[in-house]
């Protein structure tokens, strides 16, 4: 699937105004404030907060590991809720690349050279996405990418699309703009401007990169090997890490979570996968379903 863009964009005046507003907002402060509020454990407050949120986004707890609002210690505990056994079934085919999250396909296609398509009129480079590291980005030139948006009502844990060993991970300080569709249409390079955690894994099929992109009100990102990565929301240089001890995660294992909604970007090298037809912008995904097949 080859993607090309034109100079004009699909952004409306409303999209552009929303993007301009965010440029003026203290996004790090607002995200830190939400981080604090979502961890309040006072029962009447957190129960009301959870119920109002469930009503607004039509959320059911039927497939979660706790089915009563009172069982959650805080709003964040509810927001990062786990699934009951059997709620997600991993595609059994060894030729299947799995969706790492529940969400909606924003884009999927080829990495043209090292350029990744964001929205009509907007693109960014794999090197920019991975914190400016040309060596880290090189294996993905000419490969495949997908961008998956997690809405507030989605399950917010991130899982392995295939079995792999963590080789390298990067924390990239940045802004905390919204990553909703309106902002993506209007703001150039938003995924390469926002705070993010980038992890590169080695697998029997080749390497892949999984990028967790922070966003407005995403007060915290976590991985299973490092725990909480943010906050604090730093402003300094990119931080690079190599695991001291091997971190091996099986297909379907949890690798991280967002504390509030955001976006995941998956990069694969040339010749590794072909996207399934489901990978059309706007299509919903469930963690564990097949999103691509491996090439022979």
Secondary structure, 3 states (H helix, E strand, C coil): CCCCCCCCCCCCHHHHHHHHHHHHCCHHHHHHHHHHHCCCCCHHHHHHHHHHHHHHHCCCCCCECCCCHHHCCCHHHHHCCCECCCCCCCCCCCCEEECCCCEEEEEEEECECCEEEEECCEEEEHHHHCCCCHHHHHCCCCCEEEEEECCCCCCCEEECCCCEEEEEEEEECCECCCCCHHHHHHCCCHHHHECEEEEEEECCCCCEEEEEECCCCCCEEEECCCEEEECCCCCCCCEEECCCCCCEECCCCEEEEEECCCEEEEEECCCCEEECCCCCCCCEECCCCEEEEECC
